[in-house]
Amino acid sequence: MRSILYIICCLLLSVSGFGQVGAGTLFLQNGVIFTMDSLVLIPSTNTNITGNVLTKDYTSVPGWPAGSQSIQRKYLLNLPINYTGEVGIIYSDDELAGNPEASLQIAFRNGTTWTTTATSTVNPTTNYVSFQATGVTFDQVTATTAGITLPITYNSFSASLKDQYVQLNWQMGEVDDLDKFEIEYSHDGRSWSTAGSIANPTGTMDFSFRHNDLNFTTRHYRIVSLDFNGHRVYSRIVTVFNSSAGSSMRVVRSGSSTMLYFNGPAPSIVQVYDMKGQLLLSSNVKQQQTELSGLIPGTYVIHYVVEGQRISRKVQL
């Protein structure tokens, strides 16, 4: 019976070079070898896999220390499975990606966190690395060098403008090896400054930071995680727009003259409209202050452009 099931599995599912294979309900019988394009599962308990899609990918997973990585083969499931039994990968020599063959270990990802095993076995003759799993839940599997930590991941990162500050929130997939976070910001996406840091991030996967500086019109943020050896992993970059910034614009009325003072970046254009939408004045100023002449008391809308962003403000003269 087991040999018949093995032959059926091989005929139906061992498809060399597959991109993606889906399964309705797949029953893996205790002790029966299941193979799918060089991924080998030999369960030690009966296992049902329902509604899953298995994909093979030929890119490495970067790791720590910097420059380390997995082999150039990993398997991805769209739904995690809980599994007990042997998990093995048949690799080729040109997929090692710098990993010493004799030191290979199976590595699992559980949703967000990678774990590199310590008791895998390698057969260099058959190019086969395997691990005996007990109740392991995983949605990805690859192989890497013993002692390598595959990357800590950012599950999410967002930044939003509040009344008095910029609120940053991020969620991690792993924090066990982290020493601290550094919160960095930039106005051009090239030169970065540090807004603050969070030390010893333990006990939670969710983090937040308030940046109490609103003197910008466009600002980029990123989070840097550092482990205890100083290795750095960066989040994606998020951008925040502050339409009221540039403008700390101050209006001073003196007789029939009105002075505009800009505390932030100097505007390139200043325009004045009446409440009917008629353009009354337009000036290419490019300086921190400008004088508006000939305006009678009343309500106006002042438009000005700072760093390419158009800002509007209603004033009463």
Stockholm file with secondary structure:
# STOCKHOLM 1.0

chainA/1-317         MRSILYIICCLLLSVSGFGQVGAGTLFLQNGVIFTMDSLVLIPSTNTNITGNVLTKDYTSVPGWPAGSQSIQRKYLLNLPINYTGEVGIIYSDDELAGNPEASLQIAFRNGTTWTTTATSTVNPTTNYVSFQATGVTFDQVTATTAGITLPITYNSFSASLKDQYVQLNWQMGEVDDLDKFEIEYSHDGRSWSTAGSIANPTGTMDFSFRHNDLNFTTRHYRIVSLDFNGHRVYSRIVTVFNSSAGSSMRVVRSGSSTMLYFNGPAPSIVQVYDMKGQLLLSSNVKQQQTELSGLIPGTYVIHYVVEGQRISRKVQL
#=GR chainA/1-317 SS CHHHHHHHHHHHHCCTTCSEEEEEEEEECTTCCEEETTEEEEESSCEEEEEEEEEEECCCCBCBSTTCBCCSCEEEEEEEEEEEEEEEEECCGGGCTTCCGGGEEEEEEETTEEEECSSCEEETTTTEEEEEEEEEEEEEEEEEETTCBCCCCEEEEEEEECSSSEEEEEEESCCTTEEEEEEEEESSSSSCEEEEEEESCCSCSEEEEEECCCCCSEEEEEEEEEETTCCEEECCCEEEECTTCSCCEEEEEETTEEEEEESSSCCSEEEEECTTSCEEEEECCCSSEEEEESCCSSEEEEEEEETTEEEEEEEEC
#=GC SS_cons         CHHHHHHHHHHHHCCTTCSEEEEEEEEECTTCCEEETTEEEEESSCEEEEEEEEEEECCCCBCBSTTCBCCSCEEEEEEEEEEEEEEEEECCGGGCTTCCGGGEEEEEEETTEEEECSSCEEETTTTEEEEEEEEEEEEEEEEEETTCBCCCCEEEEEEEECSSSEEEEEEESCCTTEEEEEEEEESSSSSCEEEEEEESCCSCSEEEEEECCCCCSEEEEEEEEEETTCCEEECCCEEEECTTCSCCEEEEEETTEEEEEESSSCCSEEEEECTTSCEEEEECCCSSEEEEESCCSSEEEEEEEETTEEEEEEEEC
//
